[in-house]
């Protein structure tokens, strides 16, 4: 088994054991999708300084900043010919009608806007 510290080339130097002081209004522990959205919401809606800390290498952890499957149906982007309603029906039809259509509809309807939120 490979050591996770050497498996991937990091884009920054690893400084284990060093301390860094950060002035922040809100500290969020965990860069999963919930942590990312908490950070985005606090920074945008409250205008506060936010620091998000992720414990793992984001290439392999479940950190939301590296992307997740929620963007695969971001169909409201200007270049997509498919509608959220069509995605919902396709998901239901492809699973013999045993699927949560409303969650796919919401994902398809909201995905592109949320992706734009992450970019800002």
Rosetta blueprint (number, residue, H / E / L):
1 X L
2 X L
3 X L
4 X H
5 X H
6 X H
7 X H
8 X L
9 X L
10 X L
11 X L
12 X L
13 X L
14 X L
15 X L
16 X L
17 X L
18 X L
19 X L
20 X L
21 X L
22 X L
23 X L
24 X L
25 X L
26 X E
27 X E
28 X E
29 X E
30 X L
31 X L
32 X L
33 X H
34 X H
35 X H
36 X H
37 X H
38 X H
39 X H
40 X H
41 X H
42 X H
43 X H
44 X H
45 X H
46 X H
47 X L
48 X L
49 X L
50 X E
51 X E
52 X E
53 X E
54 X L
55 X L
56 X L
57 X L
58 X L
59 X L
60 X L
61 X L
62 X L
63 X L
64 X H
65 X H
66 X H
67 X L
68 X L
69 X H
70 X H
71 X H
72 X L
73 X L
74 X L
75 X L
76 X L
77 X L
78 X L
79 X L
80 X L
81 X L
82 X L
83 X L
84 X H
85 X H
86 X H
87 X H
88 X H
89 X H
90 X H
91 X H
92 X H
93 X H
94 X H
95 X L
96 X L
97 X L
98 X L
99 X L
100 X L
101 X H
102 X H
103 X H
104 X H
105 X H
106 X H
107 X H
108 X H
109 X H
110 X H
111 X H
112 X H
113 X H
114 X H
115 X H
116 X H
117 X H
118 X H
119 X H
120 X L
